[in-house]
Amino acid sequence: MLEVEPWRFRPAVKLIPGSVQQLELTPHVLAHAQAGLGDLRLIASGKQVPFILERAGFTRALAPEVSRTDDPKKPRLSRWTLRLRQAQLPLTTLSCETKATLFQRETQVIEEVPDSRGERHPRILGGSSWIRKPDSKSGRFSVKLSLPPQTETLLLEIDNGDNPALDLEKFQVFLPVNRLLFKAAPGAVMELCHGNTKAILPNYDLSLVAPQILAAAKSDATLADTDPAGSAGRNSSGRTLSFVFFGVLALVVAVLMGVIVRLLPKPASAG
């Protein structure tokens, strides 16, 4: 039996009929699990389900919310703000496109990270030179990120020198694809536990038959829980609603007591 309380998130796994299941890790899982994914656990009836962690070797694109946010104090720079759905995503690449055909620019991807006093400081995630000539086949540009971001906001800065700013479009960021491969009994009820900083990478005997598992036909399992925090999140939410209910009830009682006191007859004065 595995004591699951140290794991912050426990979303349910929706299984598809089949012997071998593959579960692609969602952005939420990748953001809240350990960097090396050593805290992942599959649980059914309180027991661990052995799995193989497959690092697929390719990435999945995400479309951030993008806005132009130039700084008037830095006229040579054009700045684009990219907002992600959550922080701490292990992004590998940022890319965008332009229709301009002749230019050379220096680019830099940064984020602003708050310190213990709330002051924000720039943190460089990556950078590169962007050169395009008329004979270039594509206006697509990619910047490799040497560090994963800690926040949900990225800044792409381009030094235009004395040239006009580039018009950019079709922004994308990329996440590595990781899957769990495992066998599940028909009708099993399963959860994916993650978000435990003290857990260590599990070691299962299933790895001895990894080639057979990798070569087998697979069913695509998914995370079925609409609440990204899973059962842990639901418990926390329930406690929050209980506190709100009793707080409102106490306020109503206090108001009624005040009304009753005002309606009571005042005692006669000594005179």
Summary of the structure (lengths in Angstrom):
residues: 271
radius of gyration: 26.9
end to end distance: 78.6
largest distance: 105.5
contacts: 716
relative contact order: 0.28
helix: 19%
strand: 40%
